[in-house]
Amino acid sequence: MRKKQQKHSQEFKLETIELARTSGKTDSQLERELGLSRGSLYTWRKEVERDGAQAFPGKGHIKADEEDVRSLERELAIVQQERDILKKALAIFTRSLR
C-alpha cells in the first residue's frame, strides 16, 4: 500500500532547515526522526537557496515573478487581438476604396 504524500507548511519547512543547520545531526537522522521522506531537507534547502523569501508559496499561490509573467502574457494576448482587429479593419476599408 502506498503512503499518502504529506504536506508541510512553509513555517515547518523553514524551521526544519534551521534545525538541520543548528542541531549537528545529519539530514538523514532528522528526516527519520521527523518522518520525512529521503531527500526532503536537501530539496527544501535548494528551493530556499533558489527562491529566497518566495520559497514554498503554498497551494494556490504563485511567486511574484510568475505573476509578472502571467500578467505580461495576458497583456500580449490583448495586444495581439487588437492587432488582428486592426488588420481586418484595414482589409475591409482598402477593399471599399477599390
NUVO-38423 format. One record per atom (N, C-alpha, C, O, CB): atom name; x, y, z. Coordinates in nm, 2 decimals. Glycine has a CB too. Example, Ala and Ser with C-alpha at 12.3 -4.5 7.8 and 13.67 -1.06 7.14 Angstrom:
// NUVO-38423
(atom 'N',(1.32,-0.57,0.78))
(atom 'CA',(1.23,-0.45,0.78))
(atom 'C',(1.32,-0.33,0.78))
(atom 'O',(1.42,-0.33,0.85))
(atom 'CB',(1.13,-0.45,0.90))
(atom 'N',(1.28,-0.22,0.71))
(atom 'CA',(1.37,-0.11,0.71))
(atom 'C',(1.29,0.00,0.79))
(atom 'O',(1.34,0.11,0.80))
(atom 'CB',(1.41,-0.06,0.57))
// end
This chain:
// NUVO-38423
(atom 'N',(0.08,-0.12,0.00))
(atom 'CA',(0.00,0.00,0.00))
(atom 'C',(0.09,0.12,0.00))
(atom 'O',(0.19,0.13,0.07))
(atom 'CB',(-0.10,0.00,0.12))
(atom 'N',(0.05,0.22,-0.08))
(atom 'CA',(0.12,0.35,-0.09))
(atom 'C',(0.10,0.44,0.03))
(atom 'O',(-0.01,0.45,0.08))
(atom 'CB',(0.09,0.42,-0.22))
(atom 'N',(0.20,0.51,0.07))
(atom 'CA',(0.19,0.61,0.17))
(atom 'C',(0.13,0.74,0.11))
(atom 'O',(0.16,0.77,-0.01))
(atom 'CB',(0.33,0.65,0.23))
(atom 'N',(0.05,0.81,0.18))
(atom 'CA',(-0.01,0.93,0.13))
(atom 'C',(0.09,1.04,0.15))
(atom 'O',(0.16,1.05,0.25))
(atom 'CB',(-0.14,0.97,0.22))
(atom 'N',(0.10,1.12,0.04))
(atom 'CA',(0.20,1.23,0.04))
(atom 'C',(0.17,1.33,0.15))
(atom 'O',(0.06,1.38,0.16))
(atom 'CB',(0.21,1.30,-0.09))
(atom 'N',(0.27,1.36,0.23))
(atom 'CA',(0.25,1.46,0.34))
(atom 'C',(0.27,1.60,0.28))
(atom 'O',(0.34,1.63,0.19))
(atom 'CB',(0.35,1.44,0.45))
(atom 'N',(0.19,1.70,0.34))
(atom 'CA',(0.20,1.84,0.30))
(atom 'C',(0.25,1.91,0.43))
(atom 'O',(0.18,1.90,0.53))
(atom 'CB',(0.07,1.89,0.24))
(atom 'N',(0.35,1.99,0.41))
(atom 'CA',(0.41,2.06,0.53))
(atom 'C',(0.40,2.21,0.50))
(atom 'O',(0.41,2.25,0.38))
(atom 'CB',(0.55,2.02,0.55))
(atom 'N',(0.38,2.29,0.60))
(atom 'CA',(0.36,2.43,0.59))
(atom 'C',(0.50,2.49,0.56))
(atom 'O',(0.61,2.43,0.59))
(atom 'CB',(0.30,2.49,0.71))
(atom 'N',(0.50,2.62,0.52))
(atom 'CA',(0.62,2.69,0.49))
(atom 'C',(0.70,2.71,0.62))
(atom 'O',(0.82,2.69,0.63))
(atom 'CB',(0.59,2.83,0.43))
(atom 'N',(0.63,2.73,0.73))
(atom 'CA',(0.69,2.75,0.86))
(atom 'C',(0.76,2.62,0.91))
(atom 'O',(0.88,2.63,0.95))
(atom 'CB',(0.59,2.79,0.97))
(atom 'N',(0.70,2.51,0.89))
(atom 'CA',(0.76,2.38,0.92))
(atom 'C',(0.89,2.36,0.84))
(atom 'O',(0.99,2.32,0.90))
(atom 'CB',(0.66,2.27,0.90))
(atom 'N',(0.88,2.38,0.72))
(atom 'CA',(1.00,2.36,0.63))
(atom 'C',(1.11,2.45,0.67))
(atom 'O',(1.23,2.40,0.68))
(atom 'CB',(0.96,2.38,0.48))
(atom 'N',(1.08,2.58,0.69))
(atom 'CA',(1.19,2.67,0.73))
(atom 'C',(1.25,2.63,0.87))
(atom 'O',(1.37,2.64,0.89))
(atom 'CB',(1.14,2.81,0.73))
(atom 'N',(1.16,2.60,0.96))
(atom 'CA',(1.21,2.56,1.09))
(atom 'C',(1.29,2.43,1.09))
(atom 'O',(1.39,2.42,1.16))
(atom 'CB',(1.10,2.54,1.19))
(atom 'N',(1.26,2.34,1.00))
(atom 'CA',(1.33,2.21,0.99))
(atom 'C',(1.47,2.24,0.93))
(atom 'O',(1.56,2.18,0.97))
(atom 'CB',(1.25,2.11,0.90))
(atom 'N',(1.47,2.33,0.83))
(atom 'CA',(1.60,2.36,0.77))
(atom 'C',(1.69,2.43,0.87))
(atom 'O',(1.81,2.39,0.88))
(atom 'CB',(1.58,2.46,0.65))
(atom 'N',(1.64,2.51,0.95))
(atom 'CA',(1.71,2.58,1.06))
(atom 'C',(1.76,2.48,1.16))
(atom 'O',(1.87,2.48,1.21))
(atom 'CB',(1.63,2.69,1.13))
(atom 'N',(1.67,2.38,1.20))
(atom 'CA',(1.71,2.28,1.29))
(atom 'C',(1.82,2.19,1.24))
(atom 'O',(1.91,2.15,1.31))
(atom 'CB',(1.59,2.19,1.32))
(atom 'N',(1.82,2.16,1.11))
(atom 'CA',(1.92,2.08,1.05))
(atom 'C',(2.06,2.16,1.05))
(atom 'O',(2.16,2.10,1.07))
(atom 'CB',(1.89,2.05,0.90))
(atom 'N',(2.05,2.29,1.04))
(atom 'CA',(2.17,2.37,1.04))
(atom 'C',(2.23,2.38,1.18))
(atom 'O',(2.35,2.38,1.19))
(atom 'CB',(2.14,2.51,0.98))
(atom 'N',(2.15,2.38,1.28))
(atom 'CA',(2.20,2.41,1.41))
(atom 'C',(2.21,2.29,1.50))
(atom 'O',(2.28,2.29,1.60))
(atom 'CB',(2.11,2.51,1.48))
(atom 'N',(2.15,2.18,1.47))
(atom 'CA',(2.14,2.06,1.56))
(atom 'C',(2.27,1.98,1.56))
(atom 'O',(2.30,1.91,1.65))
(atom 'CB',(2.02,1.98,1.53))
(atom 'N',(2.34,1.98,1.45))
(atom 'CA',(2.46,1.89,1.44))
(atom 'C',(2.42,1.75,1.39))
(atom 'O',(2.51,1.67,1.38))
(atom 'CB',(2.53,1.89,1.57))
(atom 'N',(2.30,1.72,1.37))
(atom 'CA',(2.25,1.59,1.32))
(atom 'C',(2.26,1.59,1.17))
(atom 'O',(2.25,1.70,1.10))
(atom 'CB',(2.11,1.56,1.37))
(atom 'N',(2.27,1.47,1.12))
(atom 'CA',(2.27,1.46,0.97))
(atom 'C',(2.13,1.48,0.92))
(atom 'O',(2.03,1.46,0.99))
(atom 'CB',(2.34,1.32,0.92))
(atom 'N',(2.12,1.51,0.79))
(atom 'CA',(1.99,1.52,0.73))
(atom 'C',(1.91,1.39,0.74))
(atom 'O',(1.79,1.40,0.77))
(atom 'CB',(2.01,1.56,0.58))
(atom 'N',(1.98,1.28,0.71))
(atom 'CA',(1.90,1.15,0.72))
(atom 'C',(1.85,1.12,0.86))
(atom 'O',(1.74,1.07,0.88))
(atom 'CB',(1.99,1.04,0.67))
(atom 'N',(1.93,1.16,0.96))
(atom 'CA',(1.88,1.14,1.10))
(atom 'C',(1.75,1.22,1.13))
(atom 'O',(1.65,1.17,1.18))
(atom 'CB',(1.99,1.17,1.20))
(atom 'N',(1.76,1.35,1.09))
(atom 'CA',(1.64,1.44,1.11))
(atom 'C',(1.52,1.39,1.03))
(atom 'O',(1.41,1.39,1.08))
(atom 'CB',(1.68,1.58,1.07))
(atom 'N',(1.55,1.35,0.91))
(atom 'CA',(1.44,1.30,0.82))
(atom 'C',(1.37,1.18,0.89))
(atom 'O',(1.25,1.17,0.89))
(atom 'CB',(1.48,1.27,0.68))
(atom 'N',(1.45,1.09,0.94))
(atom 'CA',(1.39,0.97,1.01))
(atom 'C',(1.31,1.01,1.13))
(atom 'O',(1.20,0.97,1.15))
(atom 'CB',(1.50,0.87,1.04))
(atom 'N',(1.37,1.10,1.21))
(atom 'CA',(1.31,1.14,1.34))
(atom 'C',(1.17,1.22,1.31))
(atom 'O',(1.08,1.20,1.39))
(atom 'CB',(1.40,1.23,1.42))
(atom 'N',(1.17,1.30,1.21))
(atom 'CA',(1.05,1.38,1.18))
(atom 'C',(0.96,1.31,1.08))
(atom 'O',(0.85,1.36,1.05))
(atom 'CB',(1.09,1.51,1.12))
(atom 'N',(0.99,1.19,1.03))
(atom 'CA',(0.90,1.11,0.95))
(atom 'C',(0.90,1.17,0.81))
(atom 'O',(0.80,1.16,0.74))
(atom 'CB',(0.77,1.11,1.00))
(atom 'N',(1.01,1.23,0.76))
(atom 'CA',(1.01,1.29,0.63))
(atom 'C',(1.07,1.19,0.53))
(atom 'O',(1.14,1.09,0.57))
(atom 'CB',(1.10,1.42,0.62))
(atom 'N',(1.04,1.20,0.40))
(atom 'CA',(1.09,1.11,0.30))
(atom 'C',(1.24,1.15,0.28))
(atom 'O',(1.28,1.26,0.31))
(atom 'CB',(1.01,1.12,0.17))
(atom 'N',(1.32,1.05,0.22))
(atom 'CA',(1.46,1.08,0.20))
(atom 'C',(1.47,1.19,0.10))
(atom 'O',(1.41,1.20,0.00))
(atom 'CB',(1.52,0.95,0.15))
(atom 'N',(1.57,1.28,0.13))
(atom 'CA',(1.60,1.39,0.04))
(atom 'C',(1.51,1.51,0.06))
(atom 'O',(1.53,1.61,-0.01))
(atom 'CB',(1.59,1.34,-0.10))
(atom 'N',(1.41,1.51,0.15))
(atom 'CA',(1.33,1.63,0.17))
(atom 'C',(1.40,1.75,0.21))
(atom 'O',(1.39,1.86,0.15))
(atom 'CB',(1.22,1.60,0.27))
(atom 'N',(1.49,1.73,0.31))
(atom 'CA',(1.57,1.85,0.35))
(atom 'C',(1.66,1.91,0.24))
(atom 'O',(1.67,2.03,0.23))
(atom 'CB',(1.66,1.81,0.47))
(atom 'N',(1.72,1.82,0.16))
(atom 'CA',(1.80,1.87,0.05))
(atom 'C',(1.72,1.95,-0.04))
(atom 'O',(1.76,2.06,-0.09))
(atom 'CB',(1.87,1.75,-0.02))
(atom 'N',(1.60,1.90,-0.08))
(atom 'CA',(1.51,1.96,-0.17))
(atom 'C',(1.47,2.10,-0.12))
(atom 'O',(1.47,2.20,-0.19))
(atom 'CB',(1.39,1.88,-0.21))
(atom 'N',(1.43,2.10,0.01))
(atom 'CA',(1.38,2.23,0.07))
(atom 'C',(1.49,2.33,0.07))
(atom 'O',(1.47,2.45,0.05))
(atom 'CB',(1.32,2.20,0.21))
(atom 'N',(1.61,2.28,0.11))
(atom 'CA',(1.72,2.38,0.12))
(atom 'C',(1.76,2.44,-0.02))
(atom 'O',(1.78,2.56,-0.03))
(atom 'CB',(1.85,2.30,0.18))
(atom 'N',(1.75,2.36,-0.12))
(atom 'CA',(1.78,2.41,-0.26))
(atom 'C',(1.67,2.51,-0.30))
(atom 'O',(1.71,2.61,-0.36))
(atom 'CB',(1.79,2.29,-0.36))
(atom 'N',(1.55,2.48,-0.26))
(atom 'CA',(1.44,2.57,-0.30))
(atom 'C',(1.46,2.71,-0.23))
(atom 'O',(1.43,2.81,-0.29))
(atom 'CB',(1.30,2.51,-0.27))
(atom 'N',(1.50,2.70,-0.10))
(atom 'CA',(1.52,2.83,-0.03))
(atom 'C',(1.64,2.90,-0.09))
(atom 'O',(1.64,3.03,-0.10))
(atom 'CB',(1.55,2.80,0.12))
(atom 'N',(1.75,2.83,-0.13))
(atom 'CA',(1.86,2.90,-0.19))
(atom 'C',(1.82,2.96,-0.32))
(atom 'O',(1.87,3.07,-0.36))
(atom 'CB',(1.98,2.80,-0.22))
(atom 'N',(1.74,2.89,-0.40))
(atom 'CA',(1.70,2.94,-0.53))
(atom 'C',(1.60,3.06,-0.52))
(atom 'O',(1.61,3.15,-0.60))
(atom 'CB',(1.64,2.83,-0.61))
(atom 'N',(1.50,3.04,-0.44))
(atom 'CA',(1.39,3.14,-0.43))
(atom 'C',(1.39,3.24,-0.32))
(atom 'O',(1.31,3.33,-0.32))
(atom 'CB',(1.26,3.07,-0.44))
(atom 'N',(1.47,3.21,-0.22))
(atom 'CA',(1.47,3.30,-0.10))
(atom 'C',(1.34,3.31,-0.03))
(atom 'O',(1.28,3.21,0.01))
(atom 'CB',(1.52,3.44,-0.14))
(atom 'N',(1.30,3.43,-0.01))
(atom 'CA',(1.17,3.46,0.07))
(atom 'C',(1.05,3.41,0.00))
(atom 'O',(0.95,3.39,0.06))
(atom 'CB',(1.16,3.61,0.10))
(atom 'N',(1.06,3.39,-0.13))
(atom 'CA',(0.94,3.34,-0.21))
(atom 'C',(0.93,3.19,-0.21))
(atom 'O',(0.84,3.14,-0.27))
(atom 'CB',(0.95,3.39,-0.35))
(atom 'N',(1.02,3.12,-0.14))
(atom 'CA',(1.01,2.97,-0.14))
(atom 'C',(0.89,2.93,-0.07))
(atom 'O',(0.84,2.99,0.02))
(atom 'CB',(1.14,2.91,-0.07))
(atom 'N',(0.84,2.81,-0.11))
(atom 'CA',(0.72,2.75,-0.06))
(atom 'C',(0.60,2.84,-0.05))
(atom 'O',(0.55,2.87,0.06))
(atom 'CB',(0.75,2.70,0.08))
(atom 'N',(0.55,2.89,-0.17))
(atom 'CA',(0.43,2.98,-0.16))
(atom 'C',(0.30,2.92,-0.12))
(atom 'O',(0.21,2.99,-0.08))
(atom 'CB',(0.42,3.04,-0.30))
(atom 'N',(0.29,2.79,-0.12))
(atom 'CA',(0.17,2.72,-0.08))
(atom 'C',(0.08,2.69,-0.20))
(atom 'O',(0.10,2.74,-0.31))
(atom 'CB',(0.10,2.81,0.02))
(atom 'N',(-0.02,2.61,-0.17))
(atom 'CA',(-0.11,2.57,-0.28))
(atom 'C',(-0.20,2.69,-0.32))
(atom 'O',(-0.26,2.75,-0.23))
(atom 'CB',(-0.20,2.45,-0.23))
(atom 'N',(-0.21,2.71,-0.44))
(atom 'CA',(-0.30,2.82,-0.49))
(atom 'C',(-0.23,2.95,-0.50))
(atom 'O',(-0.29,3.05,-0.55))
(atom 'CB',(-0.42,2.83,-0.41))
(atom 'N',(-0.11,2.96,-0.45))
(atom 'CA',(-0.04,3.09,-0.45))
(atom 'C',(0.08,3.08,-0.55))
(atom 'O',(0.14,2.97,-0.57))
(atom 'CB',(0.02,3.13,-0.31))
(atom 'N',(0.11,3.19,-0.62))
(atom 'CA',(0.22,3.18,-0.71))
(atom 'C',(0.32,3.29,-0.67))
(atom 'O',(0.29,3.38,-0.60))
(atom 'CB',(0.18,3.21,-0.85))
(atom 'N',(0.44,3.27,-0.71))
(atom 'CA',(0.55,3.36,-0.68))
(atom 'C',(0.53,3.49,-0.76))
(atom 'O',(0.47,3.49,-0.86))
(atom 'CB',(0.69,3.30,-0.71))
(atom 'N',(0.59,3.60,-0.71))
(atom 'CA',(0.57,3.73,-0.76))
(atom 'C',(0.62,3.73,-0.91))
(atom 'O',(0.56,3.79,-0.99))
(atom 'CB',(0.65,3.84,-0.68))
(atom 'N',(0.74,3.67,-0.94))
(atom 'CA',(0.79,3.68,-1.07))
(atom 'C',(0.70,3.60,-1.17))
(atom 'O',(0.69,3.63,-1.29))
(atom 'CB',(0.93,3.62,-1.08))
(atom 'N',(0.64,3.49,-1.12))
(atom 'CA',(0.55,3.41,-1.20))
(atom 'C',(0.42,3.49,-1.23))
(atom 'O',(0.36,3.49,-1.34))
(atom 'CB',(0.51,3.28,-1.14))
(atom 'N',(0.38,3.57,-1.13))
(atom 'CA',(0.26,3.66,-1.15))
(atom 'C',(0.29,3.77,-1.26))
(atom 'O',(0.21,3.80,-1.34))
(atom 'CB',(0.22,3.73,-1.02))
(atom 'N',(0.41,3.82,-1.26))
(atom 'CA',(0.46,3.92,-1.36))
(atom 'C',(0.45,3.86,-1.50))
(atom 'O',(0.40,3.92,-1.59))
(atom 'CB',(0.60,3.97,-1.33))
(atom 'N',(0.50,3.73,-1.51))
(atom 'CA',(0.50,3.66,-1.64))
(atom 'C',(0.35,3.65,-1.68))
(atom 'O',(0.32,3.67,-1.80))
(atom 'CB',(0.57,3.53,-1.63))
(atom 'N',(0.26,3.60,-1.59))
(atom 'CA',(0.12,3.58,-1.63))
(atom 'C',(0.06,3.71,-1.68))
(atom 'O',(-0.02,3.71,-1.77))
(atom 'CB',(0.05,3.53,-1.51))
(atom 'N',(0.09,3.82,-1.61))
(atom 'CA',(0.03,3.95,-1.65))
(atom 'C',(0.08,4.00,-1.78))
(atom 'O',(0.00,4.05,-1.86))
(atom 'CB',(0.05,4.06,-1.54))
(atom 'N',(0.21,3.97,-1.81))
(atom 'CA',(0.26,4.01,-1.94))
(atom 'C',(0.20,3.92,-2.05))
(atom 'O',(0.18,3.97,-2.16))
(atom 'CB',(0.42,4.00,-1.94))
(atom 'N',(0.18,3.79,-2.02))
(atom 'CA',(0.12,3.71,-2.12))
(atom 'C',(-0.02,3.75,-2.15))
(atom 'O',(-0.07,3.75,-2.27))
(atom 'CB',(0.12,3.56,-2.07))
(atom 'N',(-0.10,3.79,-2.05))
(atom 'CA',(-0.23,3.84,-2.07))
(atom 'C',(-0.23,3.97,-2.15))
(atom 'O',(-0.31,3.98,-2.25))
(atom 'CB',(-0.30,3.87,-1.93))
(atom 'N',(-0.14,4.06,-2.12))
(atom 'CA',(-0.13,4.19,-2.20))
(atom 'C',(-0.09,4.16,-2.34))
(atom 'O',(-0.14,4.22,-2.43))
(atom 'CB',(-0.02,4.28,-2.13))
(atom 'N',(0.00,4.06,-2.37))
(atom 'CA',(0.04,4.03,-2.50))
(atom 'C',(-0.08,3.97,-2.58))
(atom 'O',(-0.10,4.01,-2.70))
(atom 'CB',(0.15,3.92,-2.50))
(atom 'N',(-0.16,3.89,-2.52))
(atom 'CA',(-0.28,3.83,-2.58))
(atom 'C',(-0.37,3.95,-2.62))
(atom 'O',(-0.43,3.94,-2.73))
(atom 'CB',(-0.35,3.73,-2.49))
(atom 'N',(-0.39,4.04,-2.54))
(atom 'CA',(-0.48,4.16,-2.57))
(atom 'C',(-0.43,4.24,-2.69))
(atom 'O',(-0.50,4.27,-2.78))
(atom 'CB',(-0.50,4.25,-2.45))
(atom 'N',(-0.30,4.26,-2.68))
(atom 'CA',(-0.24,4.34,-2.79))
(atom 'C',(-0.25,4.27,-2.92))
(atom 'O',(-0.27,4.33,-3.03))
(atom 'CB',(-0.09,4.37,-2.76))
(atom 'N',(-0.23,4.13,-2.92))
(atom 'CA',(-0.24,4.06,-3.04))
(atom 'C',(-0.38,4.06,-3.10))
(atom 'O',(-0.40,4.06,-3.22))
(atom 'CB',(-0.19,3.91,-3.02))
(atom 'N',(-0.48,4.05,-3.01))
(atom 'CA',(-0.62,4.06,-3.05))
(atom 'C',(-0.65,4.20,-3.12))
(atom 'O',(-0.72,4.21,-3.22))
(atom 'CB',(-0.72,4.04,-2.94))
(atom 'N',(-0.60,4.30,-3.06))
(atom 'CA',(-0.62,4.44,-3.11))
(atom 'C',(-0.55,4.45,-3.25))
(atom 'O',(-0.61,4.51,-3.34))
(atom 'CB',(-0.56,4.54,-3.02))
(atom 'N',(-0.43,4.39,-3.26))
(atom 'CA',(-0.36,4.40,-3.39))
(atom 'C',(-0.44,4.32,-3.50))
(atom 'O',(-0.46,4.37,-3.61))
(atom 'CB',(-0.22,4.33,-3.38))
(atom 'N',(-0.50,4.21,-3.46))
(atom 'CA',(-0.58,4.13,-3.56))
(atom 'C',(-0.70,4.21,-3.60))
(atom 'O',(-0.74,4.20,-3.72))
(atom 'CB',(-0.61,4.00,-3.50))
(atom 'N',(-0.76,4.27,-3.51))
(atom 'CA',(-0.88,4.35,-3.54))
(atom 'C',(-0.85,4.47,-3.64))
(atom 'O',(-0.92,4.49,-3.73))
(atom 'CB',(-0.95,4.41,-3.41))
(atom 'N',(-0.73,4.53,-3.61))
(atom 'CA',(-0.69,4.64,-3.70))
(atom 'C',(-0.66,4.59,-3.84))
(atom 'O',(-0.68,4.66,-3.94))
(atom 'CB',(-0.57,4.71,-3.64))
(atom 'N',(-0.60,4.47,-3.85))
(atom 'CA',(-0.57,4.41,-3.98))
(atom 'C',(-0.69,4.39,-4.06))
(atom 'O',(-0.70,4.42,-4.18))
(atom 'CB',(-0.49,4.28,-3.96))
(atom 'N',(-0.80,4.33,-3.99))
(atom 'CA',(-0.92,4.31,-4.06))
(atom 'C',(-0.99,4.44,-4.10))
(atom 'O',(-1.05,4.44,-4.21))
(atom 'CB',(-1.02,4.23,-3.96))
(atom 'N',(-0.99,4.54,-4.01))
(atom 'CA',(-1.05,4.66,-4.05))
(atom 'C',(-0.98,4.73,-4.17))
(atom 'O',(-1.04,4.78,-4.26))
(atom 'CB',(-1.04,4.76,-3.93))
(atom 'N',(-0.85,4.72,-4.17))
(atom 'CA',(-0.77,4.77,-4.28))
(atom 'C',(-0.81,4.70,-4.41))
(atom 'O',(-0.82,4.76,-4.52))
(atom 'CB',(-0.62,4.76,-4.26))
(atom 'N',(-0.82,4.57,-4.40))
(atom 'CA',(-0.86,4.49,-4.52))
(atom 'C',(-1.00,4.53,-4.57))
(atom 'O',(-1.02,4.54,-4.69))
(atom 'CB',(-0.85,4.34,-4.49))
(atom 'N',(-1.09,4.56,-4.48))
(atom 'CA',(-1.22,4.60,-4.52))
(atom 'C',(-1.22,4.73,-4.59))
(atom 'O',(-1.29,4.75,-4.69))
(atom 'CB',(-1.32,4.60,-4.40))
(atom 'N',(-1.15,4.83,-4.53))
(atom 'CA',(-1.15,4.97,-4.58))
(atom 'C',(-1.07,4.98,-4.71))
(atom 'O',(-1.11,5.05,-4.80))
(atom 'CB',(-1.09,5.06,-4.48))
(atom 'N',(-0.97,4.90,-4.73))
(atom 'CA',(-0.90,4.90,-4.86))
(atom 'C',(-0.98,4.84,-4.97))
(atom 'O',(-0.96,4.87,-5.08))
(atom 'CB',(-0.76,4.84,-4.84))
(atom 'N',(-1.06,4.74,-4.94))
(atom 'CA',(-1.14,4.68,-5.04))
(atom 'C',(-1.25,4.77,-5.09))
(atom 'O',(-1.28,4.77,-5.21))
(atom 'CB',(-1.21,4.55,-4.98))
(atom 'N',(-1.30,4.86,-5.00))
(atom 'CA',(-1.41,4.95,-5.04))
(atom 'C',(-1.35,5.07,-5.12))
(atom 'O',(-1.43,5.13,-5.19))
(atom 'CB',(-1.48,5.01,-4.92))
(atom 'N',(-1.22,5.09,-5.11))
(atom 'CA',(-1.16,5.20,-5.19))
(atom 'C',(-1.14,5.16,-5.33))
(atom 'O',(-1.13,5.25,-5.42))
(atom 'CB',(-1.03,5.24,-5.13))
(atom 'N',(-1.13,5.03,-5.36))
(atom 'CA',(-1.10,4.99,-5.50))
(atom 'C',(-1.22,5.00,-5.59))
(atom 'O',(-1.21,4.96,-5.70))
(atom 'CB',(-1.06,4.85,-5.50))
// end
